[in-house]
């Protein structure tokens, strides 16, 4: 009975022309018309629905009922919220993502004249500190991870090609997943990233070694995995389809754990590593920015703090205590003859008695 009431209430909310459900459906349609990616639309839908559920618990059924104080209460609830899987607080980045999605929703409502004013216009987002990557592999560690797949098996050969591509190009997870056969330029040694962040496209260089493993995988393995109709993705799962983000994360993370390096990470770990080792070998930071597809140089500059090699070289060459601890010079020794070779101290001369008188004594 209770379930029927909830279903009836949900149906009533969906039919309300000015309700959250109707406005959210229109907003998602606008995102697609505006050429936002499906991933962006999906993420915003999930976060706005979380906000809608929070409003429903407080009997707020329409966007027109929302005010700035209500949004500030929602922001406070995010600060005190806990993640379901481990009970830890939401990170500042997660809180900011929820609020950014809600702000975008109300910005669209205001511009579309569905609300008289934008209650989220002056909402202050939590300050996001720029943290350094938690873990970065050095060259030896990266080679150790990359050499783990068993290239004698079809899936092992595929995995080696994937790891080599991640390490050589530093592409993001979705960028690797959406690579297609015509995106490889073997003569120039490049990859065309067509589904970059923000729908951006860029050309990324790929090393000869990585390109060789990719060509070996394409020649020997891909034809045995593909299932018609072939969508043209380079890297396929054992089922013949393209990877989904979680499965690629699991694949890369498994090899990192198997290497037993004491470091954790997956696809993004190789991205951090590629940028760091290139910087340490003298690459200009703007070239790294172009390769990684960063919109702002400040994002790439984080790796200048991670890369310690050059700073270590300068420190070693210039700091006065660079080689060893310098002890103070010892005191000069004083030549003191041994005690047994030294005689007793000379005796002081005794006082001489006064000389005797030769005159006769005085008479009384």
C-alpha positions as CSV (number, residue, x, y, z in Angstrom):
1,X,0.0,0.0,0.0
2,X,2.8,2.4,0.9
3,X,4.6,1.6,-2.3
4,X,1.5,2.4,-4.3
5,X,1.2,5.7,-2.6
6,X,4.9,6.5,-3.4
7,X,4.4,5.5,-7.0
8,X,1.3,7.7,-7.3
9,X,3.1,10.6,-5.7
10,X,6.0,10.2,-8.1
11,X,3.6,10.2,-11.0
12,X,1.9,13.4,-9.8
13,X,5.3,15.1,-9.5
14,X,6.2,14.0,-13.0
15,X,3.0,15.5,-14.4
16,X,3.4,18.8,-12.7
17,X,4.5,21.2,-15.5
18,X,6.4,23.4,-13.1
19,X,7.8,20.7,-10.9
20,X,11.4,19.5,-10.6
21,X,10.9,16.4,-12.8
22,X,9.6,18.3,-15.8
23,X,12.2,21.1,-15.5
24,X,15.1,18.5,-15.1
25,X,13.9,16.7,-18.2
26,X,13.9,20.0,-20.1
27,X,17.4,20.9,-18.8
28,X,18.9,17.6,-19.9
29,X,17.4,18.0,-23.3
30,X,19.0,21.5,-23.5
31,X,22.4,20.0,-22.5
32,X,22.2,17.6,-25.4
33,X,21.1,20.3,-27.8
34,X,24.0,22.4,-26.6
35,X,26.4,19.6,-27.5
36,X,27.4,18.7,-24.0
37,X,28.8,15.2,-23.7
38,X,26.7,12.3,-22.5
39,X,29.0,11.9,-19.5
40,X,28.5,15.5,-18.5
41,X,24.7,15.2,-18.8
42,X,24.6,12.0,-16.8
43,X,26.7,13.4,-14.0
44,X,24.6,16.6,-13.7
45,X,21.4,14.5,-13.8
46,X,22.6,12.4,-10.8
47,X,23.7,15.4,-8.8
48,X,20.5,17.4,-9.4
49,X,18.4,14.4,-8.6
50,X,20.2,14.2,-5.3
51,X,19.3,17.8,-4.6
52,X,15.7,17.0,-5.7
53,X,15.5,14.2,-3.2
54,X,16.7,16.4,-0.5
55,X,14.1,19.0,-1.4
56,X,11.3,16.4,-1.5
57,X,12.1,15.4,2.1
58,X,11.3,19.0,3.0
59,X,8.2,19.2,0.9
60,X,9.8,21.5,-1.7
61,X,8.3,20.4,-5.0
62,X,9.1,23.2,-7.4
63,X,12.2,25.2,-8.3
64,X,10.2,28.4,-7.7
65,X,10.1,27.5,-4.0
66,X,13.9,27.5,-3.7
67,X,15.7,30.5,-2.1
68,X,19.3,31.2,-1.3
69,X,18.9,30.3,2.4
70,X,17.5,26.9,1.3
71,X,20.5,26.3,-0.9
72,X,22.9,27.3,1.9
73,X,21.2,24.6,4.1
74,X,21.7,22.1,1.3
75,X,25.4,23.1,1.2
76,X,25.6,22.6,4.9
77,X,24.0,19.1,4.6
78,X,26.7,18.2,2.0
79,X,29.4,19.2,4.5
80,X,28.0,16.8,7.1
81,X,27.1,14.0,4.6
82,X,28.8,10.7,4.7
83,X,29.6,8.3,1.8
84,X,27.7,5.1,1.8
85,X,30.5,2.8,1.0
86,X,32.9,3.7,3.8
87,X,31.2,6.3,6.0
88,X,33.8,9.0,5.3
89,X,32.8,12.6,4.7
90,X,32.4,13.9,1.2
91,X,35.6,15.5,-0.2
92,X,35.6,19.2,-0.9
93,X,35.8,18.4,-4.6
94,X,32.6,16.2,-4.3
95,X,30.8,19.0,-2.4
96,X,31.8,21.5,-5.0
97,X,30.7,19.2,-7.9
98,X,27.2,18.9,-6.4
99,X,26.9,22.6,-5.9
100,X,28.2,23.4,-9.3
101,X,25.6,21.1,-10.9
102,X,22.8,22.8,-8.9
103,X,24.1,26.2,-9.8
104,X,24.1,25.3,-13.5
105,X,20.5,24.0,-13.2
106,X,19.2,27.2,-11.7
107,X,21.3,29.3,-14.1
108,X,19.4,27.6,-17.0
109,X,16.1,28.0,-15.2
110,X,16.7,31.7,-14.8
111,X,17.8,32.2,-18.4
112,X,14.8,30.2,-19.6
113,X,12.5,32.4,-17.5
114,X,11.2,29.4,-15.5
115,X,12.1,31.2,-12.3
116,X,12.0,35.0,-11.6
117,X,15.5,35.1,-10.2
118,X,18.5,32.8,-9.7
119,X,18.8,31.9,-6.0
120,X,22.1,30.2,-6.6
121,X,23.7,33.2,-8.3
122,X,25.5,34.4,-5.1
123,X,26.1,31.0,-3.6
124,X,29.7,30.8,-2.5
125,X,31.4,27.5,-3.4
126,X,33.8,25.8,-1.0
127,X,37.4,26.7,-1.8
128,X,39.2,23.9,-3.6
129,X,42.9,23.5,-2.7
130,X,45.2,22.3,-5.4
131,X,46.7,19.1,-4.0
132,X,49.7,17.4,-5.5
133,X,49.2,13.9,-6.9
134,X,49.3,11.4,-4.1
135,X,51.5,8.9,-5.9
136,X,53.7,9.1,-9.0
137,X,55.8,6.3,-10.4
138,X,59.5,6.8,-11.3
139,X,60.8,5.3,-14.5
140,X,61.9,2.0,-13.0
141,X,58.5,1.5,-11.3
142,X,56.6,2.4,-14.4
143,X,58.6,-0.2,-16.4
144,X,58.0,-2.8,-13.7
145,X,54.2,-2.3,-14.0
146,X,54.2,-2.3,-17.8
147,X,56.2,-5.6,-18.0
148,X,53.7,-7.5,-15.8
149,X,51.2,-8.6,-18.5
150,X,51.8,-12.0,-20.0
151,X,52.2,-11.2,-23.7
152,X,52.0,-14.8,-24.6
153,X,48.2,-14.7,-24.1
154,X,45.8,-12.5,-26.2
155,X,44.5,-10.5,-23.3
156,X,48.0,-10.1,-21.9
157,X,49.1,-8.7,-25.2
158,X,46.2,-6.3,-25.2
159,X,46.9,-5.2,-21.6
160,X,50.5,-4.5,-22.5
161,X,49.4,-2.3,-25.4
162,X,47.0,-0.4,-23.1
163,X,49.6,0.2,-20.4
164,X,52.2,1.3,-23.0
165,X,49.7,3.7,-24.5
166,X,48.8,5.2,-21.2
167,X,52.4,5.7,-20.2
168,X,53.5,7.1,-23.6
169,X,50.7,9.5,-24.2
170,X,49.2,10.4,-20.8
171,X,45.7,10.3,-22.1
172,X,42.7,10.3,-19.8
173,X,40.5,7.2,-19.2
174,X,37.7,8.1,-21.5
175,X,40.1,9.4,-24.1
176,X,41.7,5.9,-24.3
177,X,38.3,4.2,-24.4
178,X,37.0,6.2,-27.3
179,X,40.1,5.8,-29.5
180,X,39.2,4.3,-32.9
181,X,41.2,2.6,-35.6
182,X,41.4,5.7,-37.8
183,X,42.8,7.8,-34.9
184,X,46.3,6.3,-35.3
185,X,48.7,8.0,-37.6
186,X,51.5,5.4,-37.9
187,X,53.7,7.6,-40.2
188,X,53.7,10.6,-37.9
189,X,53.5,8.6,-34.7
190,X,50.5,10.3,-33.3
191,X,47.0,9.7,-31.9
192,X,44.0,11.9,-32.5
193,X,42.0,12.4,-29.3
194,X,38.5,13.3,-30.5
195,X,36.6,12.9,-27.2
196,X,38.7,15.0,-24.9
197,X,37.6,16.8,-21.8
198,X,35.1,19.5,-22.7
199,X,34.7,18.0,-26.2
200,X,38.1,19.2,-27.1
201,X,40.3,17.5,-29.7
202,X,44.0,17.3,-29.9
203,X,46.9,15.4,-31.5
204,X,49.1,13.5,-29.0
205,X,52.5,11.9,-29.8
206,X,52.9,8.3,-29.1
207,X,56.4,6.6,-28.7
208,X,57.7,4.0,-31.1
209,X,57.7,1.3,-28.5
210,X,54.1,1.9,-27.5
211,X,53.1,2.1,-31.2
212,X,54.8,-1.2,-31.9
213,X,52.8,-2.9,-29.1
214,X,49.6,-1.4,-30.4
215,X,50.3,-2.6,-33.9
216,X,51.1,-6.1,-32.6
217,X,47.8,-6.2,-30.7
218,X,45.9,-5.0,-33.8
219,X,47.5,-7.6,-36.0
220,X,47.3,-10.6,-33.7
221,X,44.5,-10.1,-31.1
222,X,41.9,-7.6,-32.0
223,X,40.4,-9.6,-34.9
224,X,39.9,-12.5,-32.4
225,X,38.0,-10.3,-30.0
226,X,35.8,-8.1,-32.2
227,X,32.1,-8.9,-32.5
228,X,30.1,-7.5,-35.4
229,X,29.0,-4.8,-36.0
230,X,32.5,-3.5,-35.4
231,X,32.3,0.0,-33.9
232,X,36.0,0.6,-34.6
233,X,37.3,1.0,-31.0
234,X,40.9,0.1,-30.8
235,X,40.9,-1.7,-27.4
236,X,38.2,-4.3,-26.8
237,X,37.1,-6.4,-23.9
238,X,37.0,-10.2,-24.0
239,X,33.3,-9.8,-24.9
240,X,34.2,-7.9,-28.1
241,X,32.9,-4.5,-26.9
242,X,34.6,-1.3,-26.0
243,X,35.7,-0.8,-22.4
244,X,33.6,1.0,-19.9
245,X,35.4,3.4,-17.4
246,X,35.2,1.1,-14.4
247,X,36.6,-1.9,-16.2
248,X,39.6,0.0,-17.5
249,X,40.2,1.4,-14.0
250,X,40.2,-2.1,-12.6
251,X,42.5,-3.4,-15.3
252,X,45.2,-0.7,-14.7
253,X,44.8,-0.8,-11.0
254,X,45.3,-4.5,-10.8
255,X,48.7,-4.3,-12.4
256,X,49.7,-1.5,-10.2
257,X,48.8,-3.6,-7.1
258,X,50.6,-6.6,-8.5
259,X,53.8,-4.7,-8.8
260,X,53.8,-4.3,-5.0
261,X,55.3,-0.8,-5.1
262,X,53.5,0.5,-2.1
263,X,51.6,2.9,-4.3
264,X,48.0,3.0,-5.4
265,X,46.4,4.3,-8.6
266,X,45.2,3.3,-12.0
267,X,44.8,5.2,-15.3
268,X,45.5,8.7,-13.9
269,X,48.6,7.4,-12.2
270,X,50.2,6.8,-15.6
271,X,49.1,10.3,-16.6
272,X,50.8,11.8,-13.7
273,X,53.9,9.7,-14.3
274,X,54.1,10.6,-18.0
275,X,54.0,14.3,-17.2
276,X,56.5,14.1,-14.4
277,X,59.2,12.0,-16.2
278,X,58.9,14.3,-19.3
279,X,59.4,17.4,-17.1
280,X,62.4,15.8,-15.4
281,X,64.0,15.1,-18.7
282,X,63.7,18.7,-19.8
283,X,60.4,19.0,-21.6
284,X,58.9,22.5,-21.7
285,X,55.9,22.8,-19.5
286,X,53.8,24.3,-22.3
287,X,54.4,21.2,-24.5
288,X,53.3,19.0,-21.6
289,X,50.2,21.2,-21.2
290,X,49.3,20.7,-24.9
291,X,49.9,16.9,-24.7
292,X,47.7,16.5,-21.6
293,X,45.0,18.8,-22.9
294,X,45.0,21.1,-19.9
295,X,42.9,24.3,-20.5
296,X,45.0,26.2,-17.9
297,X,48.7,26.3,-17.4
298,X,48.2,26.3,-13.6
299,X,47.0,22.8,-13.8
300,X,50.1,21.6,-15.5
301,X,52.3,23.6,-13.1
302,X,51.4,21.2,-10.4
303,X,53.9,18.7,-11.9
304,X,56.7,21.2,-11.4
305,X,56.2,20.6,-7.6
306,X,56.1,16.9,-8.0
307,X,59.3,16.8,-10.1
308,X,62.1,16.9,-7.6
309,X,64.9,15.8,-9.8
310,X,66.0,19.2,-11.1
311,X,65.6,20.8,-7.6
312,X,67.7,18.0,-6.2
313,X,70.5,18.6,-8.8
314,X,70.5,22.3,-8.0
315,X,70.6,21.6,-4.3
316,X,73.4,19.2,-4.7
317,X,75.4,21.7,-6.8
318,X,74.9,24.7,-4.6
319,X,74.3,23.8,-1.0
320,X,77.5,23.9,1.2
321,X,76.4,20.8,3.0
322,X,75.8,18.8,-0.1
323,X,78.5,16.2,0.2
324,X,79.0,15.3,3.8
325,X,78.8,16.7,7.2
326,X,81.9,18.9,7.8
327,X,83.3,18.3,11.3
328,X,85.2,21.2,13.0
329,X,89.0,20.9,12.7
330,X,90.7,19.3,15.7
331,X,92.8,21.4,18.1
332,X,96.5,21.4,17.4
333,X,98.4,19.0,19.7
334,X,100.7,20.3,22.4
335,X,104.0,18.5,22.9
336,X,104.1,17.5,26.6
337,X,106.9,15.1,27.7
338,X,105.8,12.0,29.4
339,X,105.6,12.2,33.2
340,X,108.1,9.4,33.8
341,X,110.8,11.2,31.8
342,X,110.5,14.3,33.8
343,X,112.5,14.4,37.1
344,X,111.1,15.7,40.4
345,X,110.7,19.4,40.5
346,X,113.8,21.2,41.8
347,X,113.8,21.9,45.6
348,X,113.7,25.5,46.6
349,X,116.9,26.7,48.2
350,X,116.8,26.9,52.0
351,X,117.3,30.3,53.6
352,X,121.0,30.9,54.6
353,X,121.5,31.6,58.3
354,X,122.8,35.1,59.1
355,X,126.6,35.3,59.4
356,X,128.1,34.9,63.0
357,X,129.4,38.0,64.7
358,X,133.2,38.3,65.5
359,X,133.0,41.1,68.1
360,X,132.8,40.6,71.8
361,X,129.5,40.5,73.4
362,X,128.2,43.6,75.0
363,X,128.9,43.8,78.7
364,X,126.1,44.4,81.1
